[in-house]
Amino acid sequence: MRYLLASAAVVLLVAGLAGVVLGESDDSPGLQLLGGLLVIGGVAIGVRVLRVPR
């Protein structure tokens, strides 16, 4: 379960960063916002995975 959450965090980070970059090049504030939210979600999941004891 821990590896699944860690991989989900990585996927969210990559998708969020891609959304921010593509939204910036297209001048789309909505895509940048969604990308930023995905990055924040990925960081939150990553922190939770690291903080929860096994």
N, C-alpha and C positions, 0 to 999 in steps of 0.2 A: 504494500500500500504506500509505503514511504517513497519508493522509486516512482510510482505512478504520479504522485503529487509533485515530486521534483521534476519529472519530465513535463508535466502540465505547466509548471512555472516557467520552464525554459521555452516551451512553445508560446506561451502568452507573451513573454518578453520579446521573442523574435518577431511575432506577429505585430506587437505593439510598436516596436521600433520601425518595422517596415511601414506601418500605417502612418507614423509620424513623418518619415522621410518622404513617402509618396504624397501625403497630404500637403507637405511643404512645397514640393515641386509643382503640384497642381493648384496650389493656393486654395486649398479646401479646409476651412477651419473645423468642419464636422469630422472629417477623417482624422485630423490631428487630435481632436478631443477624444475620439474613440481609441486611437493609438495610445494616447497618454493614459487613458483608463485601463487599457490592457496591460501596459507597463506597470502601473500601480498595483493591479491585481496580481501580476506575476511576482512582483517583489513581496507582496503580502503573503502569498502562498509559500514562497521560498523562505521567508523569515519564520513562518509557522512550522515548516518542515524542520528547520534547523533548531528551533526552540523546544519542540515537543520531545520529551525524553523517550527513549525506546522502551 
